[in-house]
Amino acid sequence: MQFESARTITRKMAKPCLTFFFGFIALSAIVEASQCSIKGLPLVRNIGELPQDNYGRRGLSHITVAGSVLHGMKEIEVWLQTFAPGSRTPIHRHSCEEVFVVLKGSGTLYLASGSHEKYPGKPQEFKIYSNSTFHIPVNDAHQVWNSNEDEDLQMLVIISRPPIKVYVISIPIYLADCIFISDKVLFIFALLF
């Protein structure tokens, strides 16, 4: 009877053991990846089942598709925002970059570039529409307005560095309603930053 050396037996056993070990690691990674890193949410989710908020803004529907609090994201957040006709964001700025993709509808973007400087100047007005995209630099004051009376404005929003700090510019309501009607009122808007 011939006996195998310990070295031969070790080699024969190593392959199945390594296969089992790496298979177990891969299976563990798949099971772990099928859940979000926080709160055990499934990796693939139906947007319609995600929590919605309006943050006290009538006509706004905000859904955090992926974010720092609920999903454990560290570098970006992704939002789906829908604005009813006539609704808008407050005039605000924040400490992160922001990218918008307009999915449907149309509206107006007001952007005061350099508004973090002492004298920001007059805000620029940009028409936004379905399949358009735009970005907002850090600390530039801006406002998005659904100026379309017939349909919702829906956008995918990607922001950097969550959680963000938002600075809302407060102005009297009568001024907010007419802020972009004339150059004089527009100039007042620029001075408020």
ChimeraX attribute file (.defattr): number of C-alpha atoms within 10 A of each C-alpha:
attribute: neighborCount
match mode: 1-to-1
recipient: residues
	/A:1	3
	/A:2	4
	/A:3	6
	/A:4	8
	/A:5	8
	/A:6	9
	/A:7	9
	/A:8	10
	/A:9	11
	/A:10	10
	/A:11	10
	/A:12	11
	/A:13	11
	/A:14	12
	/A:15	11
	/A:16	11
	/A:17	11
	/A:18	11
	/A:19	11
	/A:20	12
	/A:21	12
	/A:22	12
	/A:23	12
	/A:24	12
	/A:25	11
	/A:26	12
	/A:27	12
	/A:28	11
	/A:29	11
	/A:30	11
	/A:31	9
	/A:32	13
	/A:33	12
	/A:34	13
	/A:35	15
	/A:36	17
	/A:37	15
	/A:38	13
	/A:39	11
	/A:40	12
	/A:41	13
	/A:42	13
	/A:43	12
	/A:44	9
	/A:45	10
	/A:46	8
	/A:47	12
	/A:48	8
	/A:49	8
	/A:50	11
	/A:51	10
	/A:52	16
	/A:53	12
	/A:54	14
	/A:55	9
	/A:56	7
	/A:57	14
	/A:58	13
	/A:59	16
	/A:60	22
	/A:61	16
	/A:62	18
	/A:63	21
	/A:64	21
	/A:65	21
	/A:66	18
	/A:67	20
	/A:68	18
	/A:69	14
	/A:70	15
	/A:71	19
	/A:72	15
	/A:73	18
	/A:74	13
	/A:75	12
	/A:76	19
	/A:77	23
	/A:78	20
	/A:79	17
	/A:80	20
	/A:81	22
	/A:82	24
	/A:83	26
	/A:84	21
	/A:85	20
	/A:86	17
	/A:87	21
	/A:88	22
	/A:89	16
	/A:90	18
	/A:91	21
	/A:92	18
	/A:93	25
	/A:94	18
	/A:95	18
	/A:96	19
	/A:97	18
	/A:98	19
	/A:99	16
	/A:100	21
	/A:101	19
	/A:102	21
	/A:103	18
	/A:104	18
	/A:105	22
	/A:106	25
	/A:107	26
	/A:108	17
	/A:109	19
	/A:110	18
	/A:111	22
	/A:112	23
	/A:113	19
	/A:114	16
	/A:115	21
	/A:116	14
	/A:117	11
	/A:118	9
	/A:119	12
	/A:120	18
	/A:121	18
	/A:122	18
	/A:123	22
	/A:124	12
	/A:125	14
	/A:126	13
	/A:127	13
	/A:128	23
	/A:129	19
	/A:130	15
	/A:131	12
	/A:132	14
	/A:133	15
	/A:134	13
	/A:135	13
	/A:136	19
	/A:137	17
	/A:138	16
	/A:139	21
	/A:140	22
	/A:141	26
	/A:142	25
	/A:143	17
	/A:144	21
	/A:145	23
	/A:146	25
	/A:147	22
	/A:148	17
	/A:149	12
	/A:150	12
	/A:151	16
	/A:152	21
	/A:153	28
	/A:154	25
	/A:155	25
	/A:156	19
	/A:157	20
	/A:158	19
	/A:159	21
	/A:160	17
	/A:161	16
	/A:162	16
	/A:163	17
	/A:164	15
	/A:165	12
	/A:166	12
	/A:167	14
	/A:168	14
	/A:169	14
	/A:170	12
	/A:171	14
	/A:172	7
	/A:173	9
	/A:174	8
	/A:175	13
	/A:176	14
	/A:177	10
	/A:178	11
	/A:179	17
	/A:180	17
	/A:181	9
	/A:182	9
	/A:183	11
	/A:184	11
	/A:185	15
	/A:186	18
	/A:187	15
	/A:188	15
	/A:189	22
	/A:190	17
	/A:191	14
	/A:192	12
	/A:193	20
